[in-house]
Each structure stands twice: as C-alpha cells, then as structure tokens.
Amino acid sequence: MKKLEGKRVVLAVAHEFEDVELLYPLLRLSEEGASVVVATLSQDRHFHTRPYFREKPVTGRFGTTVPVVVLKEGRRYTHRFLDDLQISELDALVFPGGFSPDYLRIDAKTLELTAQAYRAGKLIAAICHGPQILISVDRQHGTNLVRGRKVTAFQAVRDDLLNAGAEYLDVPAMRSDNVITGRVPDDLPEFCQEIIRYLAD
C-alpha cells in the first residue's frame, strides 16, 4: 500500500503561480497514492495580466495552465473550483508560491476555507510566497497559522512573517503542528517529505 492511499490533497493556485511548485507536489504526492485536486478561483472571480483576455485559463509564471495540458485529468489530479470545495473533502490544503498568493490572500472565500480547514485539524502547507496567505488568514480570522510559530518562506516574505508574529527560520522546510512551510523551489523535496510524513502518520 502506498503511504498516502486514501488521503486527499488540494493544491490551490491563482494566476502567476510558480509552475514547479504546483507540478512537483502534484506528481510527488500522487505518486504516494494521494488523491490530488488542483483548485482555482472560478472564471468570474479571478483577475490576471500579461496578457489579459477574459477566457484565459489560470496560468503559471512560465506558462503551465490549469487544467494541466501535459497531464491527463483524472489520472494524477482533478480540477475543481475553490468555491465548490468542502472541508470534509480534504486532508491537506497546499499553497504554491509565485504571484498566485497575492490573488488568493484577498479572496474572502479562500481565506475562510483555509481558516475552517486549519480549525478542523487539516494540514495547511505553503511554500515560497505561499505563507502570505497564512498571514492574511491570521489577520482576518484570528487563527495562529504563523503567529507564534517557527516558519520559513522566500526571503522576501521574511519581514511580513516577523511583523505577523512568526519566528522566521532560513531552512528548507519547517513543520509546526498541522502547519508546514517551505522556502524556495529548490526545497520542494524537503517540503513534500514533510507533507508525506505528516499525512502518513
């Protein structure tokens, strides 16, 4: 039996996500048997640039689209809208970085879903710029996803985390109870190992 058989992981992204921070966890966690959902904002609730056109699919910084053109949907992942997700349908909520967190951290429904998942004891994980979302959840929902915790992230987020009451550590990945944070794309193996260990336990 695979380590994550029966586990349900949601990877939440908006436009300009860091491509590898979506693709690597998608493949790595599905390899371990997890059921992976790539969740995005609905078409009428996302904004984008570079270039703008109304029907543009959610697209990463380097051109990866959701749905992922090179992967057959239904095999390693499925695509859902964040609005349609229920807490009972997931064991982990993971936020890749890039510019995607800028969109998600101002989306009230995403923040509410994250707060509910955290309070329900689900795993919340974020890498690179992803912890920006956790800061906003703490601020608006009174949680302690970063407040009072040891966390890591891309160095550009360090001051934001310190101002939010976190203890910033320059390490590949950090686990604090049901919150896991990662630093940069090079640290994806360590980040995913922490997720796998947590869910497998």
C-alpha positions as CSV (number, residue, x, y, z in Angstrom):
1,M,0.0,0.0,0.0
2,K,1.2,3.5,-0.9
3,K,1.9,5.9,2.0
4,L,-0.8,8.4,1.1
5,E,-3.5,6.0,-0.1
6,G,-6.9,7.5,0.8
7,K,-5.5,10.9,1.6
8,R,-7.0,13.9,-0.2
9,V,-4.7,16.9,-1.1
10,V,-5.9,20.2,-2.5
11,L,-3.3,22.4,-4.3
12,A,-4.8,25.9,-4.5
13,V,-3.5,28.3,-7.2
14,A,-4.4,31.5,-9.0
15,H,-2.8,33.2,-11.9
16,E,1.1,33.5,-12.0
17,F,1.7,30.6,-9.6
18,E,5.2,29.2,-9.5
19,D,4.9,26.4,-12.0
20,V,7.3,23.9,-10.4
21,E,5.7,24.5,-7.0
22,L,2.4,23.1,-8.4
23,L,3.8,20.4,-10.7
24,Y,6.3,18.8,-8.3
25,P,3.9,18.3,-5.4
26,L,1.1,17.2,-7.8
27,L,3.4,14.4,-9.1
28,R,5.1,13.5,-5.9
29,L,2.0,13.3,-3.7
30,S,0.0,11.4,-6.4
31,E,3.0,9.0,-6.7
32,E,2.5,8.2,-3.0
33,G,-1.2,7.5,-3.6
34,A,-2.8,10.8,-2.6
35,S,-5.9,11.9,-4.5
36,V,-4.9,15.4,-5.7
37,V,-7.2,18.3,-6.6
38,V,-5.9,21.4,-8.3
39,A,-8.3,24.1,-7.2
40,T,-8.6,27.6,-8.7
41,L,-10.9,30.6,-8.4
42,S,-13.9,30.5,-10.7
43,Q,-13.6,32.2,-14.1
44,D,-15.7,35.2,-12.9
45,R,-13.6,35.7,-9.8
46,H,-10.0,35.8,-11.0
47,F,-8.1,38.7,-12.4
48,H,-4.9,38.5,-14.4
49,T,-2.5,40.4,-16.7
50,R,0.4,39.5,-19.1
51,P,-1.7,39.4,-21.3
52,Y,-5.3,39.9,-20.3
53,F,-8.1,38.1,-22.1
54,R,-11.3,37.0,-20.5
55,E,-11.1,33.3,-21.3
56,K,-7.5,32.8,-20.3
57,P,-7.1,29.7,-18.1
58,V,-5.3,30.0,-14.8
59,T,-1.6,30.2,-15.9
60,G,1.7,29.9,-14.1
61,R,4.6,32.3,-14.4
62,F,6.3,30.0,-17.0
63,G,3.2,29.0,-19.0
64,T,1.7,26.0,-17.2
65,T,-2.1,26.1,-17.4
66,V,-4.8,24.6,-15.2
67,P,-6.1,22.2,-16.3
68,V,-2.5,21.0,-16.9
69,V,-2.3,20.3,-20.6
70,V,0.5,17.7,-20.4
71,L,-1.2,15.6,-17.7
72,K,-4.4,13.7,-18.3
73,E,-7.0,15.0,-15.9
74,G,-8.5,12.2,-13.8
75,R,-5.3,10.2,-13.6
76,R,-3.0,12.1,-11.2
77,Y,-5.3,15.0,-10.5
78,T,-8.7,16.6,-11.0
79,H,-9.5,20.3,-11.3
80,R,-12.1,21.9,-9.1
81,F,-13.1,25.4,-8.2
82,L,-12.2,26.6,-4.7
83,D,-15.8,27.7,-4.1
84,D,-17.1,24.2,-4.6
85,L,-14.8,22.5,-2.0
86,Q,-16.0,21.3,1.4
87,I,-13.7,20.8,4.4
88,S,-14.8,17.2,4.6
89,E,-13.3,16.6,1.1
90,L,-9.7,17.3,2.0
91,D,-6.9,16.2,4.4
92,A,-4.4,18.9,3.3
93,L,-4.6,22.3,1.7
94,V,-1.3,23.4,0.0
95,F,-0.4,26.8,-1.4
96,P,2.3,27.1,-4.0
97,G,4.1,30.4,-4.4
98,G,4.8,32.8,-7.2
99,F,2.4,35.7,-7.5
100,S,-0.6,33.5,-7.0
101,P,-0.8,34.2,-3.2
102,D,-1.4,37.9,-4.0
103,Y,-4.7,36.9,-5.6
104,L,-5.7,34.3,-3.1
105,R,-4.9,36.3,0.0
106,I,-7.5,38.9,-1.0
107,D,-10.2,36.3,-1.8
108,A,-12.5,36.1,1.2
109,K,-13.7,32.6,0.3
110,T,-10.2,31.2,0.1
111,L,-9.3,32.7,3.5
112,E,-12.5,31.4,5.1
113,L,-11.9,27.9,3.7
114,T,-8.3,27.9,5.0
115,A,-9.4,29.0,8.5
116,Q,-12.0,26.3,8.6
117,A,-9.5,23.7,7.4
118,Y,-7.0,24.7,10.0
119,R,-9.5,24.7,12.8
120,A,-10.7,21.3,11.7
121,G,-7.2,19.9,12.2
122,K,-6.4,19.6,8.5
123,L,-2.8,20.1,7.3
124,I,-2.1,23.6,5.9
125,A,1.1,23.9,3.9
126,A,2.6,26.8,2.0
127,I,5.9,27.4,0.2
128,C,7.8,30.4,-1.1
129,H,5.3,33.3,-1.2
130,G,2.5,31.0,-0.1
131,P,2.8,31.9,3.6
132,Q,1.5,35.4,2.7
133,I,-1.9,33.7,2.6
134,L,-1.5,32.3,6.1
135,I,-0.6,35.8,7.3
136,S,-3.9,37.1,5.9
137,V,-5.9,34.3,7.4
138,D,-4.4,35.0,10.9
139,R,-5.3,38.7,10.5
140,Q,-8.8,38.3,9.3
141,H,-9.9,35.1,11.1
142,G,-7.9,35.2,14.4
143,T,-6.0,32.0,13.7
144,N,-2.4,31.3,14.5
145,L,-1.1,29.8,11.3
146,V,2.1,31.8,11.5
147,R,1.6,33.8,14.8
148,G,3.9,32.3,17.5
149,R,5.2,29.6,15.1
150,K,8.6,28.8,13.6
151,V,8.1,29.2,9.8
152,T,10.1,29.6,6.6
153,A,9.4,31.2,3.3
154,F,11.1,33.0,0.4
155,Q,13.3,35.7,2.0
156,A,11.1,38.5,0.5
157,V,8.3,37.3,2.9
158,R,10.5,37.3,6.0
159,D,9.7,40.8,7.2
160,D,5.9,40.2,6.7
161,L,6.2,37.0,8.7
162,L,8.1,38.7,11.5
163,N,5.6,41.5,11.6
164,A,2.8,38.9,11.8
165,G,4.4,37.4,15.0
166,A,6.2,34.5,13.4
167,E,9.7,33.3,14.1
168,Y,11.4,33.1,10.7
169,L,14.0,30.4,10.0
170,D,16.1,30.2,6.9
171,V,15.7,26.4,6.4
172,P,14.3,24.3,3.6
173,A,11.1,23.3,5.4
174,M,9.5,23.7,8.8
175,R,6.7,21.8,10.4
176,S,4.8,23.2,13.4
177,D,1.8,21.0,14.4
178,N,-0.5,21.0,11.4
179,V,1.3,23.8,9.5
180,I,4.2,23.2,7.1
181,T,6.1,25.9,5.4
182,G,8.8,25.7,2.7
183,R,11.4,28.1,1.4
184,V,12.0,28.0,-2.3
185,P,11.6,25.7,-5.3
186,D,15.0,24.0,-4.6
187,D,13.5,22.9,-1.3
188,L,10.4,21.2,-2.8
189,P,11.8,17.7,-1.9
190,E,12.1,18.5,1.8
191,F,8.7,20.4,1.7
192,C,7.0,17.4,0.2
193,Q,8.7,15.0,2.5
194,E,7.3,16.9,5.5
195,I,3.8,16.7,3.9
196,I,4.1,13.0,3.3
197,R,5.4,12.3,6.8
198,Y,2.6,14.3,8.3
199,L,-0.2,12.6,6.3
200,A,1.3,9.2,6.6
201,D,1.3,9.4,10.4
